Amino acid sequence: MNAQTHGSSWLPRARCALILLILLQAALPLSPRAEPRREPIRPIPEPPALDPRLTALGARLFQDPRLSADDTISCASCHDLATNGADGRARPIGVGGIIGAIKTPTIYNSMLNFAQCWDGRVPTLEMVVGEALTNPTEMGSSWSQAIGKLSRDRQLVAEFEALFDEGLTANAIATAIAAFQRTLLTPNSRFDRWLRGDDQALSDEELRGYRLFKSYGCVSCHQGANVGGNMYCRMGTLGDYFAERGGEITEADLGRFNLTGLQEDLHLFKVPSLRLAVRNAPYFHDGSAATLTEAIQLMARYQLGRSIPDPHVEAIIAFLHTLVGEHPRLEQ
């Protein structure tokens, strides 16, 4: 068989195979929508790839009460990872039963925040560790005291020496705990799956709630991957929240004013994430709203200057339920 004869016999077979492939593909069911949606809320990314030895060490330290002055308080005492990454109280309880000044925020997805704490005074997760350890209303300890206790644990010291040239130091402790905190992301929520193109991920009522969330203006402050945590906003932009709340104005109520002394920063707070909002009652920095319904109505009044009817509130809450993602430590 010469080359010309071989070519003329091969081409018809190739055309037939191509036609057959096209017909088979046409017969397959259509795949779900693949392209991501362009929305002001973005999906939570997967946790960063970190040394598992480092994150495991950080996880143990996160639950270690020896970091506190009286060996009773660990990071996990105020950040329950099984429920919501917080403590469910309006005020946290620290060493010696001391009541804290401001509501504990969730630790989940905190790496997505542009700053930490309600007033944004702490720029990094590493610095949060030192802030909590030395705060007299939280762990009430000092680095020298904590390191002194941990250094008597030979196995723990060996782990630090294997991971850090410096061994067991304040910097190494903060680095390990912060590394663990960076694994506390909750990706793959139903809303994230919808954002990625899954048309079946949300019910009609949940989708209606999201549209209302946008149309009322809630999304102007609650957007991005963390549905918040990326800007500051004044508590009571369109009304005097604190006057109508009643009670004494506390130092915690002053917000970023405590840091800057600027009148323009009075009552200015970092916008909280709504990713686990359905699990994080009570609400606001002062824990004054007992339910999500109350929180939405108050936010509409004082931040948007609007009133939201009950059916719309219920739809928005249905949407908020779809924001809860997955983590091995978070109970579903």
C-alpha positions, 0 to 999 in steps of 0.5 A: 500500500502506497502513502496516497492509498493509506491516506485516502482510507484513513481520512474517512474513518477519522471523519466518522469517528469525529462525527460519532464523538460529537453525537455522543457529546450532544446526547450527554445531559447538560452539565451544571452552570460552570462559570462563576457569577459576578457578585459583590460576595465572593466564595471563601477560598480553601485554607492555605497549604501550611506545614501540618506540624506547625498547624498541629502545634498551634491547634494544641496551643489554642486549647492550652490553658497554661497560656493564662495567668491562672491556668483556666483560660485557653483560646478555645475558652472564648472561641468554641470551634464546635459551635461558632468560633465564639462563646455565645455571650454578650461579654466574654469571661476571662481569668478570675471570672472577670467580665470582658468589655466587648463581645467575642467575634468568631475566630472562623475566617478571621484570616480574611479580615483586613484587621482584627478586633472590633476597632481594628487595633490589631493588624495581624493574627500573630499580634492577636495572640499577644493581645489576648495573652496579656490582656488583663480581662482575657488571659491576664498573663505575660510572655515570660510567665507563659513561656516559663510554664511551657518550657517545663514541658520537655516534649513541647520544647522539643517540638518547638526546637524541631520547627523553629531555630529560636525554639520556644519563644513568644514569636514562635508561640504566636506564629504557631497559633496564628498558623492554626487560625489560618486553617479555620476557613469555612469554604463550600457553603451552599451560597459559595456553590451557587456563586460558582455556578450551581443553580440548584444550591439555593431554594427560591426563598433563599435566592429571594433573600439574597436579592433583598439583602442587596436591594435594601443595601445590606451588601454595601457593608457586608460583601467580599469573601467574608461578607464583612470584615473589610471596612469600618462603619459607624454604629448609627449612621442614620440614627443615634443608636446609643441614645436610643439603646440607653444605658451608659456609654462605655469605652468599648462603645467609642470604637476606633476613637479609643485609638485615634482620638478623632471625632470622625472615628467615634462609634466606628467599628470594623464591619463583622463577618456574616458567614456564621451570623446565624450561629453567633447570637447575641449580635453587635459589639455590645451583644444588645440584639438577642436574635437575628431578626432584631439585629436585621431590623436595628441595622435597617433602621440605624444603618440604612434608614429603612424598615424591613417587613417581617416576610423580607426579614425571614427571607434574608435570614434564609439567605444567611443560613446558606453562608455557613460553610464547612470545617472539620471542627465545626458541627453541621 
